Amino acid sequence: MSLASERALGERIAAEIYRDPAYVQDPVLQDYVQGQLARLIQAALARGEMTPEMHERFAWKVMLVRERTVNAFALPGGFFGVHLGLLAVVDAPEQLASVLAHELSHVTQRHIPRLIAQEKRQTPLMIGAMILGAIAATRSPDAGQALMVGGQALAVQNQLNFSRGMEREADRVGLSLMQPAGFAPQGFVAMFDKLQAANRLNDNGSWPWLRSHPLTSQRIADMHARLPRELAPAPPAPLVHLMAQARARVLMRPGVAQWRQWLEDGQDAELAGRALPRRVAVRTQAVLAAMQLGEWKNARAMLQPLQADLQGDAPALQQARWLAAELELGAGDAPAALRALGPASAEATRAELLLRTRVLLANGQGATVADALQTRVSLHPDDGGAWQALAQVWRQDGQPLRAVRAEAEAQAAHYDYAGAVDRLRAGQDLARRSAGAQDYIEASIIDTRLAAVKSLLEEQTRERRLDD
């Protein structure tokens, strides 16, 4: 399988995940996980584990999935799924990085096309349907079986399981990326020990990509043996990691009873005497739980001691400012949200940019962030979230034609080419009723993009027909 074919297969599967209700659009968590993956990718490039061509052609995208299971999976073409359940249990960045490094190594070592080659009779469409069936099965076994293709699926999936040799290779290569990427390598072993103790990730011989890993004693022993004898202790988890962990737990939507329990934990008078990391984790969790429950007064009351705890930690304080802005926005006080966010930074992250856009839109000032969003999509044309935010900004600014085009670009970024074509055609219809130089220029852009996206849609459709 060529790199282009592998990427195309990954896009078709990713398109279904983007449309799945379990797909989570949370820029704060997305940035955190994507940032860790980016460090590992640079390490893989530097060590020669990834070719420059692979780096250029593959997507290298993280997709968050609202599932409580402790799991992550690699898809063809450099797409990675991370369950919120995994983020909820990792106690340190090194543990999360170890899982990402393992999954990344499955991709860089070409394990996926090697597995596909083992069963040449199976078309990419059937393989894609199997993966989607596996994803659906995490929530409903019946739905998963419904998505499986024909009676051959059970036999094929067993042939496509990552072999023990491939798992060991992913362990070895993944471990080699940890230190160059700036992560303590013992985090790899700590994650293995955690998973084994919880018995949450074990190989059941079922799915090729969304799968459980065979955590054999030999694999764990091999990782222990590969660690240098003299290792400095792993650094304590940064407060931003503990805040991300708390965020994942709340966003898993465990239910009102659990949110209320976390809210009570944050109001416990004895919490003030606990260690700083514990206070930060509990208070972040409590603020977010109160927001989910719509108890804005309680959320504000617990945010104040959290901000006090974070004094002197600039990254964590930034997270607290975002949390305060989200709180006020949810409470319906847009001016307070803008004050909480503070002045714009010249080096704003994607998460801050998207949050600022929401806040400014609520204040009727969306146009002030248009330039920053345009810069973002120019540098990252595959950022569907940024395109959608730009569409809202342009619509508020009285530029409906540009808004329609941005909506189409958002769908194209998520590989929904049919949806993108529909929006671009709607843009053409709108352009015929519009007048003015700006509308003429925008109409020309829409015509050009429609031709390009139609070509992508035709290619996608042709591949499916060939597979049939």
C-alpha positions in Angstrom: 0.0 0.0 0.0 1.4 3.4 -1.0 1.5 6.3 1.4 -1.2 8.0 -0.6 -3.5 5.0 -0.5 -3.0 4.6 3.2 -3.8 8.3 3.8 -6.9 8.0 1.6 -8.2 5.0 3.6 -7.5 6.9 6.9 -9.5 9.9 5.7 -12.5 7.8 4.9 -12.5 6.3 8.4 -11.8 9.6 10.0 -14.7 11.2 8.2 -17.0 8.7 10.0 -15.4 9.4 13.4 -15.9 13.2 12.9 -19.6 12.6 12.4 -19.9 10.3 15.4 -21.7 11.9 18.4 -18.9 10.6 20.6 -16.4 12.8 18.8 -15.3 15.5 21.2 -14.5 19.0 20.1 -12.6 20.4 23.1 -9.8 22.7 21.9 -8.1 22.7 25.3 -7.7 18.9 25.5 -7.0 18.7 21.8 -4.1 21.1 22.0 -2.7 19.3 25.0 -2.7 15.9 23.4 -1.7 17.2 19.9 1.3 19.0 21.5 2.6 15.8 23.0 2.2 14.0 19.7 4.0 16.8 17.9 7.1 16.3 20.2 7.1 12.6 19.5 6.8 13.2 15.7 9.8 15.5 15.8 11.8 12.9 17.7 10.8 10.2 15.2 12.0 12.4 12.3 15.3 13.1 14.1 15.9 9.5 14.8 15.0 8.4 11.2 12.0 6.4 12.3 9.8 8.5 10.0 10.7 9.5 6.5 10.3 13.1 5.4 7.8 11.9 2.8 5.7 10.2 5.4 5.8 13.3 7.6 4.6 15.4 4.7 1.9 13.1 3.4 0.2 11.9 6.6 -2.3 13.8 8.6 -0.9 13.5 12.2 -4.2 14.4 13.7 -5.6 13.4 17.1 -9.3 12.8 17.5 -10.8 12.7 21.0 -13.6 10.2 21.6 -16.0 10.4 24.5 -15.5 6.9 25.9 -14.7 5.8 29.4 -12.5 2.9 28.3 -8.7 3.3 28.7 -7.8 3.1 25.1 -6.1 4.8 22.1 -5.9 3.6 18.5 -4.0 4.3 15.3 -5.7 4.6 11.9 -4.1 4.5 8.5 -2.6 7.7 7.3 -1.5 9.2 10.7 -4.9 9.6 12.4 -5.0 8.8 16.2 -8.0 8.3 18.4 -7.7 8.9 22.1 -10.5 8.0 24.5 -11.2 10.4 27.3 -11.0 7.4 29.7 -7.3 7.2 28.9 -6.7 10.9 29.6 -8.7 10.5 32.9 -6.3 7.9 34.3 -2.8 9.0 33.2 -1.1 10.6 36.2 1.7 12.3 34.3 2.5 13.5 30.8 5.0 10.7 30.4 2.3 8.1 30.7 0.2 9.7 28.0 3.3 10.1 25.8 4.1 6.4 26.2 0.7 5.5 24.7 1.0 8.0 21.9 4.6 6.9 21.2 3.4 3.3 20.9 0.6 4.2 18.5 2.8 6.5 16.5 5.3 3.6 16.1 2.6 1.4 14.6 2.2 4.0 11.9 5.9 4.8 11.3 6.8 1.1 11.1 4.1 0.6 8.5 2.4 -2.1 10.6 -1.1 -1.2 9.2 -0.3 -1.7 5.4 1.8 -4.8 6.4 -1.3 -6.2 8.0 -3.5 -5.3 5.1 -1.0 -7.0 2.7 -1.4 -10.3 4.7 -5.0 -10.6 3.4 -4.9 -9.4 -0.2 -8.4 -10.5 -0.9 -9.9 -7.8 1.4 -10.6 -4.4 -0.2 -9.9 -1.2 1.7 -13.6 -0.6 2.0 -14.1 -3.8 3.9 -11.2 -3.1 6.1 -12.5 0.4 6.8 -15.9 -1.0 7.6 -14.3 -3.4 10.1 -12.5 -0.6 11.9 -15.8 1.5 12.1 -17.5 -1.6 13.4 -14.9 -1.9 16.1 -15.4 1.7 17.1 -19.1 1.3 17.2 -18.8 -1.8 19.3 -17.2 0.1 22.1 -20.6 1.6 22.8 -23.0 -1.1 21.3 -22.0 -4.6 20.3 -25.1 -4.8 18.1 -24.2 -1.6 16.3 -20.6 -2.9 15.8 -21.8 -6.1 14.3 -24.2 -4.2 12.0 -21.3 -2.3 10.5 -19.2 -5.4 9.9 -19.1 -6.5 6.3 -20.3 -10.0 5.6 -19.5 -13.4 7.1 -15.8 -13.1 6.3 -15.2 -10.3 8.8 -14.6 -12.5 11.8 -11.9 -14.4 10.1 -10.3 -11.3 8.5 -10.1 -9.4 11.8 -8.1 -12.1 13.4 -5.6 -12.0 10.6 -5.3 -8.3 10.9 -4.5 -8.2 14.6 -1.2 -6.7 15.4 1.2 -9.6 15.9 3.1 -9.9 19.1 6.2 -9.0 17.2 4.7 -5.8 15.9 3.5 -4.9 19.4 7.0 -5.5 20.8 8.5 -3.4 17.9 6.0 -0.6 18.7 7.1 -0.8 22.3 10.8 -0.7 21.5 10.6 2.2 18.9 8.1 4.1 21.1 10.4 3.9 24.1 13.3 5.1 22.0 11.3 8.3 21.2 10.5 9.2 24.8 13.8 10.8 25.9 14.5 12.7 22.6 11.0 14.1 22.8 11.6 15.4 26.4 9.7 12.7 28.3 11.0 10.6 31.1 11.3 7.1 29.7 10.2 5.4 32.9 6.8 6.8 32.1 6.5 4.0 29.5 6.9 1.3 32.2 4.7 3.2 34.7 1.9 3.2 32.1 2.4 -0.6 31.5 2.2 -1.3 35.2 -0.9 0.9 35.6 -2.7 -0.9 32.7 -1.7 -4.3 33.9 -2.8 -3.6 37.5 -6.2 -2.3 36.3 -6.5 -5.1 33.8 -8.1 -2.6 31.4 -6.0 -3.2 28.3 -5.5 -6.8 27.3 -5.5 -8.5 23.9 -8.9 -10.2 23.2 -7.9 -11.1 19.6 -10.6 -9.0 18.0 -9.9 -5.7 16.4 -7.0 -4.6 14.2 -6.8 -0.9 15.1 -9.2 -0.1 17.9 -7.9 -2.9 20.0 -6.7 -3.9 23.4 -2.9 -4.5 23.7 -1.5 -7.8 24.8 0.3 -6.7 28.0 2.2 -9.9 28.5 4.7 -10.2 31.3 7.4 -10.6 28.7 6.6 -7.2 27.2 6.7 -5.5 30.6 9.9 -7.2 31.5 11.4 -6.1 28.2 10.6 -2.5 28.8 12.1 -2.7 32.3 15.2 -4.2 30.9 15.6 -1.5 28.3 15.6 1.4 30.8 19.0 2.7 31.7 20.2 1.6 35.2 20.8 5.1 36.3 17.7 7.2 35.8 16.8 10.5 37.5 13.4 10.4 39.2 10.6 11.3 36.9 9.5 15.0 37.5 6.3 15.6 39.3 3.3 16.1 37.0 2.8 19.7 36.0 -0.3 21.4 37.2 -1.6 21.8 33.6 -1.6 18.0 33.2 -3.7 17.6 36.4 -6.1 20.2 35.0 -6.3 18.4 31.7 -6.9 15.1 33.5 -9.7 16.7 35.5 -11.2 18.1 32.4 -11.3 14.7 30.7 -13.0 13.2 33.6 -15.8 15.7 33.6 -16.3 15.7 29.9 -16.8 11.9 29.9 -20.2 12.8 31.2 -20.3 10.3 34.0 -23.7 11.6 35.2 -25.3 14.1 37.6 -24.6 12.0 40.7 -20.8 11.9 39.9 -20.7 15.6 39.1 -22.4 16.4 42.4 -19.9 14.3 44.2 -17.0 16.1 42.6 -18.7 19.4 43.5 -18.9 18.3 47.1 -15.3 17.2 47.1 -14.3 20.7 46.0 -16.3 22.3 48.8 -14.7 20.0 51.5 -13.2 22.2 54.2 -10.3 19.7 54.7 -9.2 20.2 51.1 -7.2 23.3 52.0 -4.8 21.1 54.0 -4.1 18.7 51.2 -1.0 18.8 48.9 -1.0 21.4 46.1 -1.4 18.9 43.2 -4.4 17.3 44.9 -6.0 20.7 45.6 -5.6 21.7 41.9 -7.0 18.5 40.6 -10.0 18.4 42.9 -10.8 22.1 42.5 -10.5 22.0 38.7 -12.8 19.0 38.6 -15.3 20.7 41.0 -15.4 24.0 38.9 -16.1 22.0 35.7 -18.7 19.8 37.4 -20.5 22.9 38.7 -20.5 24.3 35.2 -22.0 21.1 33.8 -24.7 21.4 36.5 -25.3 25.0 35.7 -24.4 26.1 39.3 -22.5 29.2 38.3 -22.3 30.7 41.8 -20.7 27.6 43.2 -18.3 27.4 40.2 -17.2 31.0 40.8 -16.7 30.3 44.5 -14.4 27.4 43.8 -12.5 29.1 41.0 -11.1 31.7 43.4 -9.1 29.3 45.6 -8.0 27.4 42.4 -6.6 30.6 41.0 -4.8 31.3 44.3 -3.3 27.8 44.2 -1.9 28.4 40.7 0.0 31.6 41.5 3.5 31.4 40.1 2.6 28.8 37.5 2.1 30.7 34.3 0.8 27.9 32.1 -1.7 26.7 34.7 -2.8 30.3 35.4 -3.5 30.7 31.7 -5.7 27.5 31.8 -7.5 29.1 34.8 -8.2 32.3 32.8 -9.7 30.2 30.0 -11.8 28.3 32.6 -13.0 31.6 34.0 -14.0 32.8 30.5 -15.8 29.5 29.8 -17.6 29.8 33.1 -18.9 33.4 32.5 -19.8 32.6 28.9 -21.8 29.6 30.1 -23.5 31.8 32.7 -24.5 34.2 30.0 -22.3 37.1 31.0 -20.3 37.8 27.8 -18.6 41.0 29.1 -17.4 39.2 32.2 -16.1 36.4 29.9 -14.1 39.0 27.9 -12.6 40.5 31.0 -11.7 37.1 32.4 -9.9 36.2 29.1 -7.7 39.3 29.3 -5.9 41.0 26.4 -5.1 39.0 23.2 -1.7 37.4 23.0 0.5 37.7 19.9 1.3 34.0 20.3 -2.1 32.7 21.2 -2.6 28.9 21.0 -5.4 27.4 18.9 -7.4 26.8 22.1 -7.2 30.4 23.1 -8.0 31.7 19.6 -11.1 29.6 19.4 -12.3 30.5 22.9 -11.6 34.2 22.3 -13.7 33.9 19.1 -16.6 32.5 21.0 -16.4 35.2 23.6 -16.1 38.0 21.0 -19.0 36.6 19.1 -21.1 36.7 22.2 -20.1 40.3 22.7 -21.0 41.2 19.1 -17.3 41.8 18.3 -16.5 38.8 16.2 -15.0 40.9 13.4 -12.1 41.8 15.5 -10.7 38.3 15.4 -11.3 37.6 11.7 -7.7 38.4 10.8 -6.3 36.0 13.3 -8.6 33.2 12.2 -7.7 33.8 8.6 -4.1 33.5 9.4 -4.8 30.3 11.2 -6.7 28.6 8.3 -4.0 29.9 5.9 -1.3 28.0 7.8 -3.6 25.1 8.8 -6.2 24.7 6.0 -7.3 21.3 7.5 -8.4 22.9 10.8 -12.2 22.4 10.6 -12.8 24.1 14.0 -11.1 27.3 12.9 -13.0 27.3 9.6 -16.3 26.9 11.5 -15.4 29.7 13.9 -14.5 31.9 10.9 -17.8 31.2 9.3 -19.6 32.4 12.4 -17.5 35.6 12.5 -18.2 36.4 8.8 -21.9 35.7 9.3 -22.0 38.1 12.2 -20.1 40.7 10.2 -22.7 40.6 7.4 -20.7 38.6 4.9 -22.9 35.6 4.2 -21.1 34.5 1.1 -17.8 34.2 2.8 -19.5 32.4 5.7 -20.9 29.8 3.4 -17.5 29.2 1.9 -16.0 28.8 5.4 -18.7 26.3 6.3 -17.8 24.3 3.2 -14.1 24.4 4.1 -14.9 23.1 7.6 -16.7 20.1 6.1 -13.9 19.5 3.6 -11.4 19.6 6.5 -13.3 16.7 8.1 -13.4 14.8 4.7 -17.1 15.3 4.2 -16.7 16.2 0.6 -20.4 15.7 -0.3 -21.4 18.2 2.4 -18.7 20.6 1.2 -20.0 20.4 -2.3 -23.5 21.2 -1.2 -22.4 24.3 0.8 -20.3 25.5 -2.2 -23.2 25.1 -4.5 -25.3 27.1 -2.0 -22.6 29.7 -2.2 -22.9 29.9 -6.0 -26.7 30.4 -5.7 -26.1 33.1 -3.1 -23.5 34.8 -5.3 -26.0 35.0 -8.2 -28.2 37.1 -6.0 -25.4 39.3 -4.7 -23.6 42.3 -6.1 -20.4 44.1 -5.5 -16.6 43.7 -6.1 -16.0 41.7 -2.9 -18.9 39.2 -3.7 -17.4 38.8 -7.3 -14.0 37.9 -5.9 -15.6 35.5 -3.3 -17.8 33.9 -6.0 -14.6 33.2 -8.1 -13.0 31.5 -5.1 -16.1 29.4 -4.6 -16.1 28.3 -8.2 -12.5 27.3 -7.9 -12.9 25.4 -4.7 -16.1 23.7 -6.0 -14.1 22.2 -8.9 -11.4 21.0 -6.5 -13.7 19.5 -3.9 -15.9 17.8 -6.6 -12.7 16.1 -7.9 -12.0 14.8 -4.3 -15.6 13.6 -4.0 -15.5 11.9 -7.4 -12.3 10.1 -6.4 -13.8 9.1 -3.1 -16.9 7.8 -4.8 -14.8 6.0 -7.5 -12.8 4.2 -4.8 -15.9 3.0 -3.1 -17.4 1.7 -6.4 -14.1 -0.2 -7.1 -14.2 -1.7 -3.7 -17.8 -2.8 -4.2 
